[in-house]
Amino acid sequence: MVTETENTVYDIGTLMREYGNDVLRTAYSFVRDKEAAKDLFQETFIKANYNLDKFRGESSVKTWLIRITVNVCKDYLKSAYQKKVVPMTQVEEDSLRVEDDYEQIENEDRDEQIRRAVNSLPEIYREVVLCVYFKEMSVADASASLGVPEGTVKSRLARAREVLKSKLEGRL
């Protein structure tokens, strides 16, 4: 499907080439499973293709796609299936890890603690942290992507930092 918004023509193939990596990284940052992220990537672009003619150009195309991705990921994480299934990639990664470099292992451990702390945040804080720090979005882009005012993004980010600091103080 091809649509025109403010003299710009969008087709799903172009969007996938230009923003596919951003969508896939966003999905992975939410679900932490490569195969699930690939499925969510596909679902995001299916929804985008279906709604391409409804894109009004009030935000950038990237922001619109990331917002769709966030919503698709939220729906997935709420599903009963996801709550019951342990990803095989997680089991395989845990069993194949080779402890060969102490510094590398220490860094991986620190990174894992940070990931766990971020994933344990309430959803409204976690999604702001993922957008701003992991997706490197500006506060304005995160605001548009999440559909909340910029002030809300800033306050949630500040609260998330406080919670993360208290969770991680003593662990690192």
Secondary structure, 3 states (H helix, E strand, C coil): CEEEECCEEEEHHHHHHHHHHHHHHHHHHHHCCHHHHHHHHHHHHHHHHHHHHHCCCCCCHHHHHHHHHHHHHHHHHHCHHHHHCCCHHHHHHHHHCCCCCHHHHHHHHHHHHHHHHHHCCCHHHHHHHHHHHHCCCCHHHHHHHHCCCHHHHHHHHHHHHHHHHHHHCCCC
